[in-house]
Structures are given as C-alpha cells and as structure tokens.
C-alpha cells in the first residue's frame, strides 16, 4: 500500500509539472474568487488574479469581432506540444462550442467536450492521462476587421462555471480532479498539480485565423508560450 501511494503521489506531482508546460502564464482565478478575471490579469497559481467584477456573464467592455468570426463554431480539437522541463504532446477537446457576435460577445460551451489526452516524459519517466473542461465561459473580445490578427478579451471574462476533470493513467491510475471549479483547482489543487491546467481556455489573448471562411484557428500569440491551437469549424 505504501509503495502504491508513493507512486501515485510522484505521478500526481509529475502531472502538475507536465501540464504547466501547456498552460503558459495565463491569469488564474484564485480560489474563493468570483471567477471573473480582468483581461490581461496574471498571477501565480492560488494567488490573487486581480479579478474585478463586471456585468453579469462577463460581457463588460467594448468589443468587436471580424466578420468572419461571427457565428457558431464547433471544435474539432486542441493540439499542442510540451517543452521546457517536459517533452510531449496533447490532443483532443473536440465538441467544444464557441459562439461570437459582431460586438465581440463570446460564449464557450464545454458541455460536449471530448477529453484532451496527453503523454510526456519528465525526469526520465513517462506520464499519460487526460483532462477535460465543463461548464461555460462568457466574455467579450476585440479583434481587427481582418481575417487574421489578434483576439483579445476586453473587460472581464466570467469563468465562474468552468470546471475541470483530470485523470492520470500512467504510471498510476488516479483521478486528480473531478469536476472541480477552476478557482478551487487552481487554489487547493496547486499542491498536487502545480495549478497547471490552463485556467483561461479559448477566451484569452490569442492569434486567430478565419481566412478560410469555414475554419477558425485560435493559437498562441506570436512570441507567446505554446498553449496549443484550437481548431473550429463553422456549425
């Protein structure tokens, strides 16, 4: 029993280090916060994010969306690479729905999201598992009118109903988080996972490309950390 427990603890620690590589330095809603994070806020996991209250639904701020962004989008997946203290890949996340209107009001619905699977090597050991989000995220974004550019939240983004589930499959099978609120996961879950899961999925500063008309890609801004690229198709 003692040996199994030790393996589990080591694996959970490795998981935190690994996922930190794909989360970058995005702002993290602190535990006990309203779950509304100011655009551009950044803080250490478990610390104060500088979140401010806004209009219900996180729709405060003056936004605008390029014409090709407007509509309902269904994710085909999230893909990225892990680098730094770990090396590996992550892929999955299909089924997530994104809606955007011309004023930049955006909603991300993770209700039908498929798990994101990951595999990486850290300290000579292989770690595998999956994670998925639940709930919805609401906010307002501002972009240029062009089909490519920078997508950036304005005002506040409401992450208060966002949840996360994390399962480790190797080197030990353990559920690290079970539909935990993102604020609680980033706070009390820090000891186990390093506050590593991206606390601001989709509605954060990103590069966008909707030049194809029916395909949208949201990825890390030029020069930013690799947090993976979301690919959506017009619903």
N, C-alpha and C positions, 0 to 999 in steps of 0.2 A: 504494500500500500504506500509506504513511504517513498519507494522508488518511483511509482506511478505519479504520485503527487509532485515529485520533484521535476519529472519530465514535463508535466502539464504546466507548471509554473515557468519553466525555462521556455517552453513553446509559446506561452502567452506573452512573455517578455519579448521574444523574437518577433512575434506578430506585430507588436507595437512598433518596434524599430522598423520593420519592413513597410508597414502601411504609412509610416511617417514619410517615407520616401516618395509616396504618391500623393500626399496631402499638401505638400509645399508649406507655405507660411500663411495660409488663408486665415482670416479672422475667425475666432472660435467663440460662439456664445458661451458664456460662463454658466456654471451650474447655478440654478436658482434665478437666472435672469429671465427676462420676458421672452427671450428667443428672438428678439428683434435686433438686428445688427446694423449699425450705420455702415453705409457704403464706404469701403476702404478701411474699415476698422481692422486692427490687427492686435493680437495679444497672445501671450504664451498660453498653452492649454491649461484650463482650470482657472485662469486669471480673469480679470475684468476685461471685456472686449470693448468697452466704451459704447455699448449699445444704447441707443436712445429710442424713446417712444415715438411712434409715428401714427399716421392714420391707420384704422383697422385694416388688416390684410397687407400691411407693409407697402401701401401704394402711395405714400407721400413722395414728393419730389417731382420735378418736371422732366418728363421723358419724351422720347421719340424713337420710332423704330423704322429702319429702312423698309421700303415697300415689300421687298422680297422676304422679309422676316415675318410679316403679318400672316396669321393663320394658326392652324393646329398642326403640330408635328409629333410623330411617334419615333422614339429612339430605336435604332437598330443595334446600338451598343456603345460601350465605352471601352477604349483601348489605350494602353499606355505602357511605359517601361519604368522599371525601378532602377535607380542608380544611387551612387554615394556609398553608404555603409552596406547596402544590399544590392543584389543584381537579380532582376527577374522581370516578369510581365504580369499584367492584369487585363482581363477582358470579360465582357458581359454587359448586363444592365439594359438589355432590350426591353421594350414595353413601356418605358417611361414616357409620359405625355407632357409636351410643352405647348402652351398657347400664348400668343403675343398679339397685342392690338397695335394700332397705328400710333397711339400715345405712349407706347412702351410698357404698358401694363402687362406683366407676365406671371403666369402660374405654372409651376412644375408639379405634376401629379405622379408620385412614385407608387401608387396603388397596384399597378400591374407590372412593376419592375421585376425582371429576372435577376438572379444573383450575379454578382461580379466575382469571377474566380481569379485567384492569384497563386503564383508559385515563385518563390525566390530563395536565394541562398544567402545566409548570414552566418558569419563565424564558422564557415565550413559545414554548416548544416542546412538541409533543405526543409522549407516550410511551405505548406499548401493549405488553402482554405477558401472561404468565400464571404462576401458581405453584401447586404442589400439595404436600401432605404425604404421607409414607409411614410405615409402622410403627404402633405403638400407644402410647397414653399411659394410665397407670394411676394412680389416686389415690382419695381419699375426700373426699366433700363433705358439708356440713351445711346444711340448709335448715329453715325453719319448716314446720309441717304444712299450711299454707295452699296453695292452688293458684297463688298468685303470691307473689313475695318475692325474697330474695337467695340466690344459690347461691354458696357459698364453700368452697374446699378447706381441709381441716384436715390437720395432719401434713405429710407430704411428697407430692409428685407426681413420678412417675417418667417423665421424658421421654427416657430413655437410648436408646430405639429409634426416636425420632422423627427423620425425615429430611425434607429439603425440596429441591424441584427448582424452579428459576426460569428461565423463558425470556423473553427480550425479543424482540419482533417489529418494533418501530418506535421510534426512527428507524434502528436497525440490528438485524439478527438475530443473537443471541448467547445461548448458554446460560450463565447466571451461576452456577448451582449445579446439580449433577447428583447427586441422592440423597445430598446432604451431611448429615451428622448435624447436628442443630440446634445442638449445642455448637460444632462446628467452623465452621458457617456464621456463628454469632454472633461467633466469635472471629476466625479468619483471614479470613472473608469481609467483615469490617467495612469494610476499605478500599474494597471495590467497591460494597457496598450499604448501608453505614451501619448494619449489624446490624438491618435494617429489618423483615424478616418476623416476624410475631407468634410469639414463642418459647414462648408458653403458650396454644395454641389450645384452646378449649372448657373445659378444666379450669382455670379461673381465676375470680376473683370476677366474677359476672355477675348480671343480673336475669333471673328466669325466669318463664314464664307457661305453665302446662299446664292452664288452666281449661277448655279445650275438650275435654279427655279424650284426644283422638287427635292433638293438635298440641302441640308444645313449641317455645317460642321462648327462646333464650338471647341476651341482648344486653348492651350496656354498662350498668353500674350508673348510677343517676340522678346526673348531675353529672360522670360519668367521660368519658374520651375516647371518640370513636366508633371502635370496633374492629370494627364490623359486627355484624349479627344473624344467628345460626344458626337455621334453621327445620328442625325434625324432625317426622316423622310416625311414629305407633306401627307397629312392624313386625308 
